[in-house]
Amino acid sequence: LQGRSYVSREDICSVALPVLRHRIRLNFHAEADGMDADEVLRQLIELLPRVEDTPEGKQLAQLFRSPDAR
């Protein structure tokens, strides 16, 4: 977060696995396919839109930027 005063998609993704892995319960099909909770979360994260890559997302980043941010 150095130099930023807002939370980005990458910030959320960096903590998603340790925070959420214990909340995932795999069904038989996932286990039979050899998946684990981390793999399910990685696939879900890949489906998240990259908001900050859009013009609207860049505007939001500026809007929520702290006044004391450099």
Phi and psi restraints in degrees (value plus and minus 20) as a CYANA .aco file:
   2 GLN   PHI     -78.9   -38.9
   2 GLN   PSI     104.5   144.5
   3 GLY   PHI      63.9   103.9
   3 GLY   PSI     -23.6    16.4
   4 ARG   PHI    -140.9  -100.9
   4 ARG   PSI     130.7   170.7
   5 SER   PHI    -145.0  -105.0
   5 SER   PSI      14.2    54.2
   6 TYR   PHI    -165.5  -125.5
   6 TYR   PSI     144.0   184.0
   7 VAL   PHI    -116.3   -76.3
   7 VAL   PSI     106.4   146.4
   8 SER   PHI    -119.1   -79.1
   8 SER   PSI     151.7   191.7
   9 ARG   PHI     -78.2   -38.2
   9 ARG   PSI     -61.0   -21.0
  10 GLU   PHI     -84.0   -44.0
  10 GLU   PSI     -57.2   -17.2
  11 ASP   PHI     -81.4   -41.4
  11 ASP   PSI     -65.5   -25.5
  12 ILE   PHI     -84.8   -44.8
  12 ILE   PSI     -65.3   -25.3
  13 CYS   PHI     -82.2   -42.2
  13 CYS   PSI     -53.1   -13.1
  14 SER   PHI     -88.5   -48.5
  14 SER   PSI     -43.4    -3.4
  15 VAL   PHI    -128.9   -88.9
  15 VAL   PSI     -24.6    15.4
  16 ALA   PHI     -80.2   -40.2
  16 ALA   PSI     -66.2   -26.2
  17 LEU   PHI     -82.6   -42.6
  17 LEU   PSI     -74.3   -34.3
  18 PRO   PHI     -85.4   -45.4
  18 PRO   PSI     -49.9    -9.9
  19 VAL   PHI     -99.0   -59.0
  19 VAL   PSI     -57.1   -17.1
  20 LEU   PHI    -123.8   -83.8
  20 LEU   PSI     -37.4     2.6
  21 ARG   PHI     -77.4   -37.4
  21 ARG   PSI     -54.8   -14.8
  22 HIS   PHI     -96.0   -56.0
  22 HIS   PSI     -27.4    12.6
  23 ARG   PHI    -117.3   -77.3
  23 ARG   PSI     -24.7    15.3
  24 ILE   PHI    -112.0   -72.0
  24 ILE   PSI     109.9   149.9
  25 ARG   PHI    -139.2   -99.2
  25 ARG   PSI      97.4   137.4
  26 LEU   PHI    -101.5   -61.5
  26 LEU   PSI     124.2   164.2
  27 ASN   PHI    -108.9   -68.9
  27 ASN   PSI     156.7   196.7
  28 PHE   PHI     -77.3   -37.3
  28 PHE   PSI     -62.5   -22.5
  29 HIS   PHI     -83.5   -43.5
  29 HIS   PSI     -61.4   -21.4
  30 ALA   PHI     -84.9   -44.9
  30 ALA   PSI     -64.4   -24.4
  31 GLU   PHI     -84.6   -44.6
  31 GLU   PSI     -59.7   -19.7
  32 ALA   PHI     -84.8   -44.8
  32 ALA   PSI     -50.2   -10.2
  33 ASP   PHI    -102.6   -62.6
  33 ASP   PSI     -18.8    21.2
  34 GLY   PHI      58.9    98.9
  34 GLY   PSI      -1.8    38.2
  35 MET   PHI    -103.4   -63.4
  35 MET   PSI     134.7   174.7
  36 ASP   PHI    -145.4  -105.4
  36 ASP   PSI     155.8   195.8
  37 ALA   PHI     -79.5   -39.5
  37 ALA   PSI     -59.1   -19.1
  38 ASP   PHI     -81.1   -41.1
  38 ASP   PSI     -61.6   -21.6
  39 GLU   PHI     -85.6   -45.6
  39 GLU   PSI     -61.2   -21.2
  40 VAL   PHI     -81.1   -41.1
  40 VAL   PSI     -66.1   -26.1
  41 LEU   PHI     -84.2   -44.2
  41 LEU   PSI     -61.2   -21.2
  42 ARG   PHI     -80.1   -40.1
  42 ARG   PSI     -61.7   -21.7
  43 GLN   PHI     -85.7   -45.7
  43 GLN   PSI     -59.7   -19.7
  44 LEU   PHI     -85.8   -45.8
  44 LEU   PSI     -61.2   -21.2
  45 ILE   PHI     -81.2   -41.2
  45 ILE   PSI     -59.8   -19.8
  46 GLU   PHI     -82.2   -42.2
  46 GLU   PSI     -45.8    -5.8
  47 LEU   PHI    -101.2   -61.2
  47 LEU   PSI     -34.8     5.2
  48 LEU   PHI     -86.4   -46.4
  48 LEU   PSI     116.3   156.3
  49 PRO   PHI     -88.3   -48.3
  49 PRO   PSI     128.4   168.4
  50 ARG   PHI    -114.7   -74.7
  50 ARG   PSI      62.4   102.4
  51 VAL   PHI     -80.1   -40.1
  51 VAL   PSI     -60.5   -20.5
  52 GLU   PHI     -88.5   -48.5
  52 GLU   PSI     -30.0    10.0
  53 ASP   PHI    -106.2   -66.2
  53 ASP   PSI     -23.8    16.2
  54 THR   PHI    -121.8   -81.8
  54 THR   PSI     137.5   177.5
  55 PRO   PHI     -77.7   -37.7
  55 PRO   PSI     -58.0   -18.0
  56 GLU   PHI     -84.3   -44.3
  56 GLU   PSI     -61.3   -21.3
  57 GLY   PHI     -84.5   -44.5
  57 GLY   PSI     -58.7   -18.7
  58 LYS   PHI     -85.4   -45.4
  58 LYS   PSI     -57.7   -17.7
  59 GLN   PHI     -85.6   -45.6
  59 GLN   PSI     -61.2   -21.2
  60 LEU   PHI     -82.0   -42.0
  60 LEU   PSI     -61.8   -21.8
  61 ALA   PHI     -79.9   -39.9
  61 ALA   PSI     -62.3   -22.3
  62 GLN   PHI     -88.8   -48.8
  62 GLN   PSI     -58.5   -18.5
  63 LEU   PHI     -83.1   -43.1
  63 LEU   PSI     -61.4   -21.4
  64 PHE   PHI    -113.0   -73.0
  64 PHE   PSI     -15.3    24.7
  65 ARG   PHI     -90.0   -50.0
  65 ARG   PSI     116.9   156.9
  66 SER   PHI     -85.7   -45.7
  66 SER   PSI     123.0   163.0
  67 PRO   PHI     -79.9   -39.9
  67 PRO   PSI     -46.1    -6.1
  68 ASP   PHI    -112.5   -72.5
  68 ASP   PSI     -14.4    25.6
  69 ALA   PHI     -92.1   -52.1
  69 ALA   PSI     126.5   166.5
